[in-house]
Amino acid sequence: MITVSINGAIRQFPDPLSVAALIGEMGLSGKRIALERNGEIVPRSAFAAQQLADGDRLEVVVAVGGG
Amino acid sequence: MNDKLIIAGKSYSSRLLVGTGKYKDFAETRAALDASGAEIVTVAIRRTNLGQNANEPNLLDAVPMSKFTYLPNTAGCYTADDAVRTLRLARELLDGHSLVKLEVLGDPQSLYPNVVETLAAAKTLVAEGFQVMVYTSDDPIIAKQLEDIGCVAIMPLASLIGSGMGILNPWNLQLIMERANMPVIVDAGVGTASDAAIAMELGCDGVLMNTAIAGAKDPVLMASAMKKATEAGREAFLAGRMPKKLYSASPSSPTAGIIGSVRS
């Protein structure tokens, strides 16, 4: 069991998973998003290779209207 | 007229930059952008909604990056650190796009910029290769420091964000413009078309606004008004206005040949 924070919400997963698997789980595959893991950008090209670890803090962002 | 706004080596025909926030839907956003003629549009970077419908409409569909130059902002950031993180995410999100709008706010009531944090964030961002258009106060010394750091445009407020109070201190804007070797774009405070025209008549290189358009009763019509006002103000600046004087002994019509006058 690993526990991670995603956009400030706590989520638990029974097994370790990759960033790409998490994105799929969230229904965001193929969407234009950017992801920060523990304060560092994870490039889209590294989504498949990076494994999440217990205690990770993730921010997943999109572009929205703003001034 | 071949009069381009050049920012970081790229030239733009429109001197009106607009935000994409506060519209009732994306259709209205797009209609207003089209009416404004703006090429550069600001966008915000926000956490994606978790567990929501992944097929809900999104900004990128309504405002395609192929048609508009995105200017991701750091609205809502109160520290240099948050602003830098936000723009790193923006660069990743937008495929390496490096033209950004830096704003670091001082307090949530006034939304007045925190220039100390702004300077710190600008240093980091410039070092990381960002092209930084920077929102700041109308302090000419800070403006010069931001230029020296390597920002590509200085964007002083005309009055507070969302206030619609217009240009409160044209003299400070003039001090900034006299010293600047890069575009000066009035950002924030414009309320109506005449405010945009005044900014341009002063010699500003452009104006950036969001609420003045989105907060109008008819945003699309106001966007069109802002386009005309920005162009009119620019042309008036280039034309060079007549000097002001209290009165003139020089009427526009000939002083000779007035009927009933005595010929000498």
Interface residues (C-beta under 8 A of the other chain):
Chain A: I6 N7 G8 A9 M26 G27 L28 K31 R32 I33 A34 L35 E36 G39 I41 P43 R44 E59 V60 V61 V62 A63 V64 G65 G66 G67
Chain B: G19 T20 G21 K22 Y23 F26 T29 T42 V43 A44 I45 R46 R47 T48 L50 G51 A54 N58 L59 L60 Y70 P72 N73 A75 R85 R88 L89 A90 E92 L93 L94 I161 M209 N210 T211 A214
